[in-house]
Amino acid sequence: MDVVLTLVPLGFVLGTTTVAGRVQHHPLDLTGYLWLTAAALPLFAVRRAPLPVFVVTAALTWVYYSTDHPGGPAVVVPTIALFVLTRARGPLVAGIAGSAVILAGLVVYFARGGELVLDARAGLFVVWLVAVLGIGTAVRNRVAARLAAEQEAAERQSRLAEQERLRIAREVHDVVAHSLAMINVQAGVAVHVADRRPDQAVAALQAIKEASATALADLRATVAVLRSGQGLGPAPSLKQLGELLDHTRATGLTVRVHGSPGDLPAPVDGAAYRILQESLTNVVRHANQPRTVDIRFSRRDGQFRLVVRDDGRGAETPTVGNGLRGMQERAAALGGKAEARAVDGGFEVRAELPLEET
């Protein structure tokens, strides 16, 4: 790029000046060729040091025009340097540098005995400076806007990827944690009664079989989504409430349901199911000798409310892990909230989900 930025203007200036010298009957001599070449060669470093290169090229070009060499487009060289300077350092720095170069040239001109001539040529310096600064600033702003848009798009893509990763992590955690908790309890029952009550051991093993089959089906569906890239995972719903409660009751707990969820928007339905599933999983895994779980569904002020309460002994304030964090994230994603706390006589999870988009 630096080679092109140097050789193309150099070739253009030398070629055009040569033709101009013949037209003017004043051919460009060797000194003129060397001087113009010296003025253009600093462009090799213009992208690395635009300010010094502009000052050097402008000075050499000014000196060239001050001699008796034929006229030509040598001004192209400092013009390119000023354009690059404007893009790199902004119009303020470039404007100060350009003005300083013009003023320095005028000082030298008057110091050598030049006379003040107020004609179109005097205004050309100002027009040249303003035009180059304007074009350079416009290009600078356009490039900055494009880079900002690209960065914003990359950040948006990164956020979407992170959200999708968290969504998949929650789905896998909910499916695996719930199923393994049920399997663990039933396996313990089977081991405990295998010798004395074979019929109960068979029932426990059958429950393990059903729980593992459900877990495998959900995991296959999740993996299929990942492979297809469609971004649509399994759609859990409180319409599967009966199956979920049967798995919990199979562990020996009494589950009582108060109210009905009714028809819910799909996002609320799926989030409520996963929150209920995780709550029941925590009862099975962490509650101390629970016997009863109460589930309450209600609606109030445009909110769907879900409360899950157990009667485990000695409940304490929970440490936020993947399960509780997942419940809070699901609720927050819909503009709702989910809380878990120890209460008198057990532990309670309370979730509120808006029924309308906010």
C-alpha positions in Angstrom: 0.0 0.0 0.0 2.8 2.4 0.9 4.5 1.7 -2.4 1.3 2.4 -4.4 0.7 5.5 -2.4 4.1 6.8 -3.4 4.8 5.5 -6.9 1.4 6.4 -8.4 1.5 10.1 -7.4 5.2 10.3 -8.3 4.6 8.8 -11.8 1.6 11.2 -12.3 3.6 14.3 -11.2 6.7 13.5 -13.3 4.7 12.5 -16.4 2.4 15.5 -16.3 5.2 18.0 -15.4 7.3 16.6 -18.3 4.4 17.2 -20.7 3.7 20.7 -19.2 7.4 21.6 -19.6 7.3 20.8 -23.3 4.1 22.8 -23.8 5.7 25.7 -21.9 8.9 25.3 -24.0 10.8 24.9 -20.8 11.6 21.2 -20.5 12.0 19.6 -17.0 15.7 19.0 -16.4 17.5 16.4 -14.2 17.4 18.7 -11.2 13.7 19.1 -11.5 13.2 15.3 -11.8 15.3 14.7 -8.7 13.5 17.5 -6.8 10.1 16.1 -7.5 11.2 12.6 -6.7 12.6 13.8 -3.4 9.3 15.5 -2.6 7.3 12.4 -3.3 9.5 9.7 -1.6 8.5 10.7 2.0 5.0 9.3 1.1 6.5 5.9 1.9 6.1 6.8 5.6 3.0 8.9 5.5 0.8 6.4 7.2 3.3 5.9 10.0 4.2 9.6 10.5 1.7 11.7 8.7 2.6 15.1 10.3 6.3 15.1 9.6 5.7 13.8 6.1 3.2 16.5 5.3 5.6 19.2 6.5 8.5 17.8 4.5 6.5 17.3 1.3 4.9 20.7 1.6 8.3 22.4 2.1 9.9 20.6 -0.8 7.0 21.3 -3.1 7.0 25.0 -2.1 10.7 25.3 -2.9 10.1 23.6 -6.3 7.4 26.2 -7.2 9.8 28.9 -6.1 12.4 28.0 -8.7 12.3 28.4 -12.5 11.3 24.8 -13.1 8.2 24.3 -15.3 4.8 24.3 -13.5 2.9 21.1 -12.9 0.7 19.2 -10.4 3.4 18.8 -7.7 0.9 20.0 -5.2 -0.7 16.5 -5.4 2.1 15.2 -3.1 1.4 17.4 -0.1 -2.3 17.1 -0.8 -2.1 13.3 -0.3 0.0 13.9 2.9 -2.5 16.4 4.3 -5.5 14.0 3.5 -3.8 11.1 5.3 -3.0 13.5 8.2 -6.6 14.5 8.5 -7.8 10.9 8.5 -5.2 9.9 11.1 -5.1 12.9 13.5 -8.3 14.7 12.8 -9.2 18.1 11.2 -7.9 20.2 14.1 -4.3 18.9 13.9 -4.3 18.9 10.1 -5.8 22.4 10.0 -3.2 23.8 12.3 -0.4 22.0 10.3 -1.8 23.2 7.0 -2.2 26.8 8.2 1.3 26.8 9.7 2.8 25.6 6.4 1.0 28.3 4.4 2.0 31.0 6.8 5.6 29.8 6.8 5.6 29.9 3.0 4.2 33.4 3.0 6.9 34.6 5.5 9.6 33.2 3.3 8.0 34.7 0.2 7.9 38.2 1.8 11.3 37.8 3.3 12.7 37.2 -0.2 11.2 40.5 -1.4 7.9 39.3 -2.7 5.0 41.7 -3.1 1.5 41.3 -1.8 -0.8 40.5 -4.7 -4.5 40.1 -3.9 -5.9 37.9 -6.7 -7.4 34.5 -7.2 -4.1 32.8 -6.6 -4.1 34.0 -3.0 -7.5 32.5 -2.3 -6.4 29.1 -3.8 -4.4 28.3 -0.8 -7.4 28.7 1.5 -9.7 26.8 -0.8 -7.1 24.0 -1.1 -6.7 23.7 2.6 -10.5 23.7 3.3 -11.2 21.2 0.5 -8.6 18.7 1.6 -9.6 19.0 5.3 -13.3 18.6 4.4 -12.8 15.5 2.3 -10.4 14.0 4.8 -12.8 14.6 7.7 -15.7 13.1 5.7 -13.8 10.0 5.0 -12.5 9.8 8.6 -16.1 10.0 9.9 -17.4 7.4 7.5 -14.6 5.0 8.4 -15.3 5.6 12.1 -19.0 5.0 11.6 -18.4 1.8 9.8 -15.9 0.5 12.4 -18.4 1.4 15.1 -21.2 -0.5 13.3 -19.0 -3.5 12.9 -18.0 -3.4 16.5 -21.6 -3.1 17.6 -22.6 -6.0 15.4 -19.8 -8.1 16.8 -20.8 -7.2 20.4 -24.5 -8.0 19.6 -23.5 -11.4 18.1 -21.4 -12.1 21.2 -24.3 -11.3 23.4 -26.7 -13.5 21.5 -24.2 -16.3 21.6 -23.8 -15.9 25.3 -27.5 -15.8 25.9 -27.9 -19.0 23.8 -25.2 -20.7 25.7 -26.8 -19.8 29.0 -30.2 -21.0 27.7 -28.8 -24.3 26.7 -27.0 -24.6 30.0 -30.2 -24.0 31.9 -32.1 -26.5 29.8 -29.5 -29.3 30.2 -29.2 -28.5 33.9 -33.0 -28.6 34.5 -33.4 -31.9 32.6 -30.4 -33.7 34.0 -30.7 -32.5 37.6 -34.4 -33.3 37.9 -34.1 -36.7 36.3 -31.0 -37.7 38.3 -32.5 -36.6 41.5 -35.6 -38.8 40.9 -33.3 -41.7 39.8 -31.1 -41.3 42.9 -34.1 -41.4 45.3 -35.7 -44.4 43.5 -32.4 -46.2 43.5 -32.0 -45.7 47.2 -35.5 -47.1 47.7 -34.8 -50.1 45.5 -31.6 -50.9 47.5 -33.4 -50.5 50.8 -36.4 -52.8 50.1 -34.9 -55.2 47.6 -34.7 -58.1 50.0 -37.8 -57.5 52.1 -40.3 -56.0 49.6 -39.4 -57.1 46.0 -42.6 -55.5 44.7 -41.6 -52.1 45.9 -38.1 -52.6 44.4 -39.7 -53.4 41.1 -41.8 -50.3 41.3 -38.7 -48.2 42.1 -36.8 -49.6 39.2 -39.8 -49.0 36.9 -39.8 -45.3 38.0 -36.0 -45.1 37.3 -36.6 -46.5 33.8 -39.3 -43.9 33.1 -37.3 -41.0 34.5 -34.2 -42.0 32.6 -36.2 -42.4 29.4 -37.7 -38.9 29.8 -34.2 -37.4 30.4 -32.7 -39.1 27.4 -35.6 -37.9 25.2 -35.1 -34.3 26.3 -31.4 -34.5 25.9 -31.7 -35.9 22.4 -34.1 -33.0 21.5 -31.6 -30.5 22.9 -28.7 -32.0 21.0 -30.8 -32.2 17.8 -31.4 -28.4 18.1 -27.7 -27.8 18.5 -26.8 -29.8 15.5 -29.5 -28.2 13.3 -28.7 -24.6 14.4 -32.3 -23.6 14.4 -32.2 -22.2 17.9 -35.5 -23.8 19.0 -35.2 -26.1 21.9 -37.7 -28.5 23.5 -40.9 -26.6 24.5 -41.7 -27.6 28.1 -45.2 -26.8 29.3 -47.4 -27.0 32.4 -49.6 -29.2 30.3 -47.1 -31.9 31.3 -47.8 -31.1 35.0 -49.2 -34.5 35.7 -46.1 -36.3 34.5 -43.9 -34.0 36.5 -45.9 -34.5 39.7 -46.0 -38.3 39.2 -42.2 -38.4 39.2 -42.1 -36.4 42.4 -44.8 -38.5 44.1 -42.9 -41.6 43.2 -40.2 -40.5 45.6 -42.7 -40.8 48.5 -43.7 -37.1 48.8 -47.2 -35.9 49.0 -47.8 -33.2 46.4 -50.8 -30.9 46.7 -51.9 -28.6 44.0 -53.9 -25.4 44.7 -55.4 -23.6 41.8 -54.8 -24.2 38.1 -52.3 -22.6 35.7 -54.8 -22.2 32.9 -53.8 -21.1 29.5 -50.5 -19.2 29.5 -48.4 -17.5 26.8 -45.8 -20.0 25.5 -42.7 -18.1 27.1 -44.5 -17.9 30.5 -45.7 -21.5 30.2 -42.2 -22.8 29.5 -40.5 -20.7 32.2 -43.1 -21.6 34.8 -42.6 -25.3 34.1 -38.8 -25.2 34.4 -39.1 -23.1 37.7 -41.5 -25.7 39.1 -39.3 -28.6 37.9 -36.2 -27.1 39.6 -38.2 -26.3 42.8 -39.4 -29.9 43.0 -35.9 -31.2 42.2 -34.5 -29.1 45.1 -37.1 -30.5 47.5 -36.0 -34.1 46.6 -32.3 -33.3 46.7 -31.9 -30.8 49.5 -34.9 -30.7 51.9 -34.5 -32.4 55.3 -37.1 -35.1 55.7 -39.9 -33.4 53.7 -43.3 -35.1 53.6 -45.5 -32.6 51.8 -45.1 -30.1 48.9 -47.7 -27.5 48.2 -47.9 -25.9 44.8 -50.1 -22.8 44.3 -51.1 -21.3 41.0 -52.7 -17.9 40.9 -53.1 -14.7 38.8 -53.2 -11.1 40.0 -52.6 -7.7 38.5 -51.5 -9.2 35.2 -49.0 -11.5 36.9 -48.9 -15.3 36.9 -47.8 -16.4 40.4 -46.3 -19.8 41.3 -45.4 -20.8 44.8 -43.8 -24.0 45.8 -43.5 -24.8 49.5 -42.2 -27.8 51.4 -42.3 -28.8 55.0 -38.6 -29.9 55.3 -37.0 -29.4 58.7 -34.4 -26.8 59.5 -34.5 -25.0 56.2 -31.8 -22.4 55.8 -31.2 -19.4 53.5 -30.0 -21.1 50.2 -26.7 -20.6 48.5 -27.3 -19.4 44.9 -26.2 -22.2 42.6 -27.0 -23.1 39.0 -30.5 -24.1 39.8 -31.6 -21.0 41.7 -29.7 -18.8 39.3 -31.4 -20.5 36.4 -34.8 -19.8 37.9 -34.0 -16.1 38.4 -32.7 -15.7 34.9 -35.8 -17.4 33.4 -38.0 -15.0 35.3 -35.9 -11.9 34.6 -35.9 -12.7 30.9 -39.7 -12.2 30.9 -39.6 -9.1 33.1 -40.6 -11.1 36.2 -38.8 -12.3 39.3 -38.2 -15.5 41.3 -37.2 -15.8 44.9 -36.2 -18.7 47.2 -36.1 -18.4 50.9 -36.5 -20.4 54.2 -39.8 -19.9 55.9 -41.4 -21.2 59.1 -41.8 -24.9 58.7 -40.0 -25.4 55.4 -38.7 -23.7 52.3 -40.5 -21.7 49.7 -39.9 -20.7 46.0 -42.0 -17.8 44.7 -42.1 -16.7 41.1 -44.1 -13.9 39.4 -44.2 -13.8 35.6 -46.0 -11.1 33.6 -48.7 -12.4 31.4 -48.2 -9.5 28.9 -45.0 -8.3 27.3 -43.5 -5.3 29.0 
